[in-house]
Amino acid sequence: MSASRIALITGASKGLGRAAAIEIASRGVTVVLAARDASALSSAVELIHASGGKAEAIVLDVCDENSIRDAVRFVDSTYGVLDILVNNAGVGLEGDWMQSNAESVSQEILHRTFETNYFAQVAVTQAFLPLIRRSQHASIVFVGSILGSLTLHASHTGLEGMKTVAYNSSKSALHQYALHLADALADTSIKVNIAHPGWVRTELGSEAAMLSIEEGIDTIVDAALIDPGAPSRQFLHKGEQLPW
Ligand SMILES: NC(=O)c1ccc[n+]([C@@H]2O[C@H](COP(=O)([O-])OP(=O)(O)OC[C@H]3O[C@@H](n4cnc5c(N)ncnc54)[C@H](OP(=O)(O)O)[C@@H]3O)[C@@H](O)[C@H]2O)c1
C-alpha cells in the first residue's frame, strides 16, 4: 500500500495524457501511465523519476478486454486502490477536421472511433470501479470535448466547420455516459467530471490548434485533483461549465 494517492491515466504515452501525468505526479500523486507504446511510456516515467516523482508504466490497450483485466490486476496487487482515473485515451480518425462530412462518413470510421472513444472508456471505467470504490476521495475524469456539445451544434454557435461527425458523436455519447455514471454513483463520494482541454496542438489536435500542450492540461489536472467538497457531474473547461 502507498501513502500517496494513486492515479491511472490512459493515453499517457504522448500529448495531453503524458503532460497531465507529469503534472499530476509533480503534485505528489503516484501515477500509473497507461497506453500501448511502451517505450514512450518509459521515457515519461524516467522524466517523472528524475524530478523526484513516483510513477510506473503499464501497457494498456483500452480496446482489449484482456489488457484491461491485466491493468486492473496490476493496480490491485500493487496498490489495492485507485483514487484517480483519467480516461484520456482517444482517437480522431477523420483526417482534416474541416472536411469531414455526415453524408459520407464510413461505417468503418464510425465503428473504430466509437470503439476507442466510447466503448473502451466504459469498459475501463467499469473494470476499475471496484478499486475506485475503495478510495476515500476518488475522482473519475473523462476527457471529453466541446465538439460533443449538442447544445452548441444545435444552436449553430461557435462550432461551424467542425463537423467531424464520428469524433463529435463519440464525445457526445461519452458525455452522456459520464452523466449516467455520476447519477449511478450519486450516493458515494466519487466525483465524475468531464474535462474539455481546449483545442490543443497534439497529434490529434493538429498543428493548427490554438493551445500548446502545457496550456491545455489544466482542466484535466484540476478535475483529477478535484476538492472533496467540489461538485460532481460537471462539463468543465478552465474552471467554467460548458453547455451540454
Ligand atoms: N488535442 C485536442 O485539441 C483535444 C481537444 C479536446 C479533447 N481532446 C481529447 O484529449 C484526449 C487526448 O488527446 P491528445 O490530443 O493528447 O491526442 P494524442 O496526442 O493523439 O494522444 C492520444 C493518446 O491516446 C492513446 N490511445 C489511443 N488509442 C489507444 C488505445 N486503444 N489504448 C490505449 N491508449 C490509446 C495514445 O497512446 P498509444 O498510441 O501509445 O496507445 C496516445 O497516448 C483524447 O481523448 C482527445 O479526444 C483533445
PDBQT file of the ligand as one rigid body, heavy atoms in Angstrom, charges set to zero:
ROOT
HETATM    1  N1  LIG A 301      -5.982  17.862 -28.820  1.00  0.00    +0.000 N 
HETATM    2  C1  LIG A 301      -7.165  18.466 -28.749  1.00  0.00    +0.000 C 
HETATM    3  O1  LIG A 301      -7.384  19.550 -29.314  1.00  0.00    +0.000 OA
HETATM    4  C2  LIG A 301      -8.272  17.851 -27.955  1.00  0.00    +0.000 A 
HETATM    5  C3  LIG A 301      -9.439  18.598 -27.736  1.00  0.00    +0.000 A 
HETATM    6  C4  LIG A 301     -10.473  18.044 -26.986  1.00  0.00    +0.000 A 
HETATM    7  C5  LIG A 301     -10.333  16.776 -26.474  1.00  0.00    +0.000 A 
HETATM    8  N2  LIG A 301      -9.195  16.051 -26.712  1.00  0.00    +0.000 N 
HETATM    9  C6  LIG A 301      -9.107  14.703 -26.151  1.00  0.00    +0.000 C 
HETATM   10  O2  LIG A 301      -7.933  14.602 -25.382  1.00  0.00    +0.000 OA
HETATM   11  C7  LIG A 301      -7.533  13.239 -25.316  1.00  0.00    +0.000 C 
HETATM   12  C8  LIG A 301      -6.042  13.130 -25.614  1.00  0.00    +0.000 C 
HETATM   13  O3  LIG A 301      -5.840  13.550 -26.945  1.00  0.00    +0.000 OA
HETATM   14  P1  LIG A 301      -4.480  14.186 -27.483  1.00  0.00    +0.000 P 
HETATM   15  O4  LIG A 301      -4.860  15.406 -28.202  1.00  0.00    +0.000 OA
HETATM   16  O5  LIG A 301      -3.459  14.227 -26.426  1.00  0.00    +0.000 OA
HETATM   17  O6  LIG A 301      -4.107  13.091 -28.597  1.00  0.00    +0.000 OA
HETATM   18  P2  LIG A 301      -2.759  12.316 -28.994  1.00  0.00    +0.000 P 
HETATM   19  O7  LIG A 301      -1.563  13.162 -28.776  1.00  0.00    +0.000 OA
HETATM   20  O8  LIG A 301      -3.027  11.751 -30.334  1.00  0.00    +0.000 OA
HETATM   21  O9  LIG A 301      -2.699  11.145 -27.905  1.00  0.00    +0.000 OA
HETATM   22  C9  LIG A 301      -3.682  10.146 -27.873  1.00  0.00    +0.000 C 
HETATM   23  C10 LIG A 301      -3.318   9.154 -26.781  1.00  0.00    +0.000 C 
HETATM   24  O10 LIG A 301      -4.329   8.127 -26.775  1.00  0.00    +0.000 OA
HETATM   25  C11 LIG A 301      -3.692   6.869 -26.728  1.00  0.00    +0.000 C 
HETATM   26  N3  LIG A 301      -4.514   5.827 -27.310  1.00  0.00    +0.000 N 
HETATM   27  C12 LIG A 301      -5.172   5.817 -28.494  1.00  0.00    +0.000 A 
HETATM   28  N4  LIG A 301      -5.767   4.613 -28.674  1.00  0.00    +0.000 NA
HETATM   29  C13 LIG A 301      -5.494   3.874 -27.567  1.00  0.00    +0.000 A 
HETATM   30  C14 LIG A 301      -5.813   2.553 -27.168  1.00  0.00    +0.000 A 
HETATM   31  N5  LIG A 301      -6.527   1.737 -27.938  1.00  0.00    +0.000 N 
HETATM   32  N6  LIG A 301      -5.370   2.123 -25.964  1.00  0.00    +0.000 NA
HETATM   33  C15 LIG A 301      -4.633   2.927 -25.176  1.00  0.00    +0.000 A 
HETATM   34  N7  LIG A 301      -4.285   4.185 -25.494  1.00  0.00    +0.000 NA
HETATM   35  C16 LIG A 301      -4.706   4.638 -26.691  1.00  0.00    +0.000 A 
HETATM   36  C17 LIG A 301      -2.362   7.063 -27.468  1.00  0.00    +0.000 C 
HETATM   37  O11 LIG A 301      -1.393   6.139 -26.976  1.00  0.00    +0.000 OA
HETATM   38  P3  LIG A 301      -0.818   4.847 -27.745  1.00  0.00    +0.000 P 
HETATM   39  O12 LIG A 301      -0.924   5.098 -29.205  1.00  0.00    +0.000 OA
HETATM   40  O13 LIG A 301       0.583   4.729 -27.207  1.00  0.00    +0.000 OA
HETATM   41  O14 LIG A 301      -1.701   3.728 -27.248  1.00  0.00    +0.000 OA
HETATM   42  C18 LIG A 301      -1.975   8.472 -27.017  1.00  0.00    +0.000 C 
HETATM   43  O15 LIG A 301      -1.258   8.422 -25.804  1.00  0.00    +0.000 OA
HETATM   44  C19 LIG A 301      -8.417  12.491 -26.313  1.00  0.00    +0.000 C 
HETATM   45  O16 LIG A 301      -9.469  11.861 -25.617  1.00  0.00    +0.000 OA
HETATM   46  C20 LIG A 301      -8.978  13.603 -27.180  1.00  0.00    +0.000 C 
HETATM   47  O17 LIG A 301     -10.196  13.278 -27.773  1.00  0.00    +0.000 OA
HETATM   48  C21 LIG A 301      -8.171  16.555 -27.428  1.00  0.00    +0.000 A 
ENDROOT
TORSDOF 0
